[in-house]
Amino acid sequence: MAEEAVMPIRTTVVGSWPIPFGQRLELKRYYAGELSDEQADGVLQTAARIAMDEQIACGLDQIMGGEVFAPDFLHHIPPRLGGLETLAPRVTSKGQQGVGRYRVVGKVSAPRGTGHAKAWRREREIEPRLDKASVPSPLTIGGGFVVDDEASESGHMNDLIEVVQDEIADMVGNGLQEVQLDAPGEAINLVSGREAADALLSLVREPLEPASGITRTIHFCLGDIARKPSIEVQNLRALIPFIQQLDGVVDRVHVECSYSGQWEEHGLLAELPESMQIIAGIADVKSRPAPVTELREKIEQLADVIPPERLLVSTSCGVGRVPHDEAIRLMRNLVKAAALVA
């Protein structure tokens, strides 16, 4: 009797990709606000084309647009929003100390969008195999905004839910097949003990409502500013109860597994609902590229916990802040490692 074929371990990405060097000068003008979305459309399309071609050349099963419009994850979003007062602008050269500070002074709105839906339309036009895009969660965008009272707190979160819903609805209406809600804000609050799982559920469920007909993915990590985490404690056990509550809300969960405290608890992933596929973020973006042998060993250990048909592997976070050559080497090593696991 022939042996039953084992499903290969699939590889995917988180979102960001290193900015193509040849487009850097023009893109810096866009990032500085010297060019509008429309004026920068050509260079953004060129940069996205390069980013996607490099991902394809790495052999990844699933690619994304590279987030070339947002080189600093979400820090381009607050300046695009109405209803905020800038207390201190983002200074990228200062890392964690240079994070922008904003006060809520009215209804928070996004008359120009957050940029994610525009990027999806631009990138989908030039790459038909593109099927996945991401957007940060409302808590991740606005959890650090300064508010005057408790009513303003809940009010601006409701506003941001609408902002994210609008972005997702736009992308779904333009052919999106998988949306990834980036949720480091939720992960940090859970691992640090600042919030209970019940308090965060609506901040994930409601933004994803426009995506009920497509694959819904959530990405948990502990932040990546200047290639450093936002908190010193790293584990998976604080996330598991919350992810269990997301049964029926998300179809895939991408969990950062690269820190030792997280990896030591990777067996807990077996406790996640069978309805979910699990993307294990084992390739660390904050260290030198892991060798194929190390990544292969981790994938084999994961396959003992998660059925191959439910398992994908990826990086811990986006590789947009990783040196270009290292990002490509890390992804190539991940692809090679996955191919060796049968």
N, C-alpha and C positions, 0 to 999 in steps of 0.2 A: 504494500500500500504506500502510495506517495505521501511524503510528509507535507503537512499543511503549510502553505507559504506564510511567513511572518511579515507583517506590515512593516515597511522601513520606517525608521525614525525621521520625522520631518523637521526641517529647519525653517525658522522665521526670524523676523527682526522686530525691534521695538519701535523705531521711527527715525530718529536722527542719524545723519551720516556726515562725515567730515565735509566741510565746505570746499568745493573744487578750487584749487589755487588760482587758476587762470581767471576766475570770475570774482576773486576776493575783493579787488579794489572797487568794482562797480557795486557789488553787494554791500560793502561797508557804507556806501552812500545811502543805499536803501535802509539799512539798519539804523543809520543816523537820522532818518527822516527827511533826507534831502530829495528822495524820489518817492513818488506815490506808488501804490500797488500797480496802477496802470502803466506808469512810466518804467517800472522795473519788471514788467511782465516778461520781456524777452530774456533778460539775464537770469531771472528766476526759472524760466523754462529750460534754458541751456544748462544751468546748474543742476536742476532736477534730473535732466536727461543723463548727465554724467554720473550722478549719484546712483541712479537706477541701473545704468549699464555696469557699473562696478559691482553692484550687488548681484546682478545676473552672472557676471564673470566669476564671482565667488562660488557660484553653484547653489545658491539658496533656493529652497523650494518656494518661498514666498518673499516678495520684496515690498518695500514701501517707497514713498516719494522722497525721503531723505530730510524732510523738514528744513530745506535750505532757506525758507522764508523766515525761520525762527531758530537762529543758531544758539540761542540761550534758553531753550525749552519754552517757558511761558512768559518770560519777562518782557516780551514785546506786547503782551496783551493789555495790561493796565493803561498804557498810553493811548490805546485805541478805544477805551471805554468812556462813556459819559457817566456823570454822577460821582466822579472822583476828584479829589484834590491831591496833587503831588506834594508830599512832604519831603521826599528825598528821591531823586532819580536813580535808576539802576546804573551802577558803575561796574562793568564786567571785570575790570582789572583787579578789583578788590575782593573777588570771590564772595564768600558768605557775608563778609562785612559790607559788601557793596550792593546788597539786595535792596531794591526800591521800596519805599514806604508810601502808602496812599491812605487817605481818609475818605470815607463815604460821606458825601454831602447831598445826595439826592438819589433818585432812581438810577440804578446801574443799568446801562444799556450798551449795545454794541452796534452803532449805526453803520460801521464799516465791516462788521463781523470781527471774528478773532483772527482771520487769515487762513484758517484751516479748510473751510469749504472752498474758498477761492483757490487754494493750492490743489485741492483734490480735482477740481474741474480742469485746472491747467495741466496737471500731471497725467490725468486719465486720458486727456486728448492725445498725448504723445506716447503712451504706453498701455496697450490694450490688456496686458496680463496683470496690470495693477488692479487689486481688488480690495485693499485694506488701507484705512487711514485712521488717524488718532486725533483726540482732542482732550485737553486736561479736564479733570472733574471740577465742578463748581468750588468745592472746598479747597482744592489745590490752587485754583486761581485766586480766590478771595479770602482764604482762611486767615491771612495775615493783615487784611485791611483793618485800619483803625475805625472803630464805630463809637458813637456817643452813648448809646444805650442798648439794652437787650432787644428792644423792638427793631432797631436798625440792624442788629445782627441777623435776626431771622429774615428781615425784609431784603437785605442785600443778597443773602443766599438764595432766596426765592427768585430774585432778579437774575442771578447768575445761572440758576437752573434753566430759566427761559433762554438765556444767551446760548448755553450749550445745546439745548434742545433745537434751537434754530440752526445752529451749525450742522448738527447731525441730520436734521430733516433735509437741509439743503443737499448734503452729500448723498443721502439715500435717494433723493429725487433725481440725482445725477449718476446713478448706477453703482453706488457703493455696495459692496457685498459683505464687508466686515468692518465694524467700527471698534476701535480700542479706546476705552476711557482710561486715561493715565491718572492714577490715584495715589501718588506718593503722600499727599496730604492725609488721606485716610490711613495709610500704612503707618506713617509716623505717629499719628494720634493713637492708634491702637497699640503699637509696640511700646510707646512711652507711657501708656496708661492714662492719657488725657481724656479720651472719649471711650464710651462703651459701644459695642457693636450696634445695639438697637438705635442709638442716636444718629448713626451714620447711614442707615439703610436707605432712607428716602433720598439722600444726596447722591446715591448711585442709581436707584431704581427709576426715579423721575427723569433724569437727563436721558436715560436710554429708552424712554417710551417711544420716540419716533423710529427706533431701530428694531421694533418687534418682529419684522419680517426678514431680518438678516442676522448674520453671526455677531453676537455681542461679546466683546472681550474686555476684561479689566486687567490693568497692569499695576501690580504692587511692587514698589521699591522704596528705599529709604532716602531718596533724593540723590542728586549728583550735581553739586555746584563746585567747580574747580576740581572735579574728580574726587570729591570727598562726600561722605554721608552726612545727613543732617543731625543724626543722633548717634550716640556711642553704643547703645544697646541694639543688638541684631538677633532676631529669632523668628521662627515661623509660628510657634504655638499661639502667639497673640493674634495672629491673622485667621487661624483655622475656624473659630466659631463664627466670625463674620462671613467668611467665604461660604460656609455651610448655609448661612441665611440667604445667600445669593442664588440658591437653587431655583431655577426657573427665571431668574433675572439676567444671568449671564450664561453664555455657552462655553466660553473659554476663560481661564484665569491664568495670567502670566505672573509667576512668583519669582522674585529675586532669590536666588539660592547660592550666591557667590561668597558671602561671608561665612566664616567657620561656624558661627552660632546658628546660622540658617541651615547650612549643609548638614550639620550634626542632627538636625530635626527633619531631614527630607522624608523620613519614613512616615511622618504625619500626613503627607500628601495622599496617602492611601485612605484617609478619613474623609476626603472631599467627595461630594455627590457624584455618582456615576454618570449623571447627565452632563457633566463638565469635562471638556478636554483640558489638559494641563500643559502649559508652556513653562518649562523649567529654565530659569535664567541662570545658567551655570557658567557661562563665559564672562568673566569679570572684566568690566570696562575700566576699572580703576587701578589695574595692575598690568604688568607686562603680559603679552598674549600667552595664554596657557598652551602647553604642547598638546599634540594630538593624543598622546598616550593618557595624559591626565583627564582630558575631556571624555575620551572613550570609556575610561573606568567609571566616571561619574554617570554617563549615559547607561552603562550596563547596570549599575546599582539602581538607577531610577526605573529601568525596565523590570526590575524585580518587584517594584512597588506599584507601578502604574502600567496597565496593559498598553502595548505599543500603539494600538489604534487610538488611544486617548492621549498619547504623549507626543509633545513637540519640544524641541530645545532651541534656545536662543541665548542672547546676551542678557546680562543683569539689567542694563538700561540701554538707552541709545548710545551709539558710538560717535556721536557728533563732537564730543570733547576729547576724543582719543586721537593721537597723532595719526595722520592718514595711513602711512604704511603699516602701523600697528593694527589699525582697525581692519584693514584688508587681511592681514595675517591671522588675526583672531577669528574672523569669519571663515576664512579658508580652513583653518584648523578645526573649527566646529563642524563644518560640512564634511571634512574627511573623517572626523571621529564618528559622526552619525552614520556614515556609510559603512563603517567597519562593524557596527553592532547589528547582529542578525538574530 
